[in-house]
């Protein structure tokens, strides 16, 4: 088992260095930018697992960013 390491995320958007969040981007680890947040089963449903995984740019590692002012509580 690997030792526990805290994750300090950083948004990475390869298409736009100005960080235009209107299209999907990646969430990389600042401590090790070879790792990123990955959608473990590549499905979008409540309770789906995410994990820190090797950065390889598949769809499962792309995230849509939503301003906090636009968040809604699911009912």
N, C-alpha and C positions, 0 to 999 in steps of 0.2 A: 504494500500500500504506500502510495506517495505521501510525503509530508504535506500537511495543510498549509496553504499559502493564501494570503488575502488577495482578492482581486480588486485592482484599481482600474476601472474601465476607461477607455478613450474611444470616441467615435471616429471611425475612419471611413472616408468617402472618396474612393479613388477617382471618380469622375469630376469632382469639384473640390479643389483645395480650400475654397471659401466656405465649405460645409453647407451646401444647399440641401436642406433636409426634405425636399419635396420628392426625392426618389430614395429607394432603399440604400442602406449603407451597412457597415460592419461595426461590431463592438469588440475592440481588441484589448488585451491585457497590456497595461503600460509596463509592468514588470517583465513580460515576455511577449513581444509582439508576434510571436509565432502561434499564440493561442488566442482564441476568441470565443464569444458566446455562440453556441450552436443549438439549434432546435433538434433535440435528440431523435425524434421520430418523424420530423418534417411534416407534421400536421398542425392545423390551427384549431385547437379546441381547448376548453378549460381543463386545467390540470396537466397539460402536456409538460414533459420534462425538458429542461435546458441543461447544458453542461458546458464546461470549458473544454475545447477541443482544438486540435491542430488547425490553423488557419489555411483554408484551401479554396475559399471563395464560392462554394456551392450555394444554391438557393436557401438551404437550411441555415446558412450563416448570415443572411441578409435580413435586415430589420427595417420596418417603416417607423419613422420617428414622428411623434405627435406632440405638439406643444402641451404643456401641463394644463393650459387654459381650455384645451379641447377634450380632455379626458372625461369619460362618463362611467358611471357605475353600471355594470351589467345587472340586469334584473332577471 
